């Protein structure tokens, strides 16, 4: 299963188009384009693409939410939900990675936990709104929540530095 989940996160990296800042696939043919259908016993449907941006990061496609098909749910014995975040790819994202200080409070993500401090760059990308985006103007956090699959079993994958966003997202979703 670890390899399976890693392949799903890796697909977010492989499908990213650095010219358009979007995916080289539609939600309907995402896993086919990522070569994860033929010979793969695990079946998922992409429910939503996630876009992110902030004051310092140009808006771009950053991941997806996928849900196990009904057939796969019977095989696994549960409805598996994947939230996959691709790794850092654009120049503005790399610059944002170095915006560590000052650490920011994560108390809006973790109510009652005022001592929680977070990396400013990751936090801004995860919670930032994107007024100039042609895809989605709400935060990546709200987009993941809007996929409507929060109550199901979730598997979070992050590739490279986006493991941080995966951890933040999973902790937030588990508190809902």
Secondary structure, 3 states (H helix, E strand, C coil): CHHHHHHHHHHHHHCEECCCCEECCCCCCHHHHCCCCCCCCCCEEEEEEEEECCCCCCCEEEEEEEEECHHHHHHHCCCEEEEEECCCCCHHHHHHHCCCCCCEECCCCCCCCCCCEECHHHHHHHHCCCCCCCCCCCCHHHHHHHCCCCCCEEEEEECHHHHHHHHHHHHHHHCC
